[in-house]
């Protein structure tokens, strides 16, 4: 059985839902903590995924479904709060439904000089999550500190200065995907980043997409696996509605998946424990697309992992390989040796 020092996962990650009240601003509560990274999406219709964090500041929006540079969205997220946030009219439309996924880091961050580049880092070493902002010096194979207590297993980096560069997602130490596209994984060595227990290293290629642009600003979200709280791994699909079971060692609250095989063209799929909230009807959103919620059943979220309930090529084609990142609702077994229950 899994063991974790995080008995209350919702102190570090939580999902919130709300229905718009039609006002110019709306107070959203229920995160349970003062979130440092907030990822928002409209559920009932098309609209961009909006990402905000305390290191860059309120109204500083980037979107996961496009290459857009950071912009100031005056009707976007207005304030970070102790149990939620204040949302501007961009996501308060009367009767419309919305979701936010919320992570705790360490506030607005502080200077980190562990690498070649001095970065601003907001790191939570307990939950293994950090937000890193830096400006590149334009050299190749530069290092910058991530502030965690171990090597991140997955990190997401975006050029926030220019609108021409994709989001880059690195996993398994080096392999690369793009968050805003359906492309398969890339293992071309010159384009790959790497990480160790203190720093992340940019590729040997000078392209500005992944941290080597002279004077270009970047944001990185880095994730270290924490037993009983977070899991980053791979699984193989079986092409059946009685789908593959994936063991995580905890009851998932959030699961994001992507096909990685060469030649594939698969959406990123994201489900959580709040939208619908029972098995098997966990609705999905697509981080790479502005589409509204897909209400086809996707997975069962179980006490120790998740089980696919569709044969879709996006998440469960026969003999196809997928990457996933999951965060816990509750551990299978916490430090108090009390087991979690399935729904």
Secondary structure, DSSP 8 states (H G I E B T S, - for coil): ----S-S-GGGTEEEEEEE--SSSEEEEE--SS--SEEEEEESSS----EEEETTT-TTEEEETTS----EE-TTSEEEEETTEEEEEGGG--TT-EEEEEEE---TT-EEE-SSSB-EEEEEETTTTEEEEEEE--S-SS-EEE---SS--SEEEEEESS-SS---EEEETTTEEE-TTS-B--B--GGG--EE-SSEEE--SS--GGGT-STT-EEEEEEE---TTTEEEEEEE--SSSS--EEE-SEEEEEEEEEE-STT-B---EEEESSSS-STT---BB-TTS----B-S--EEEETTEEEE----TTT--TT-EEEEEEEEEEESB-TT--B----
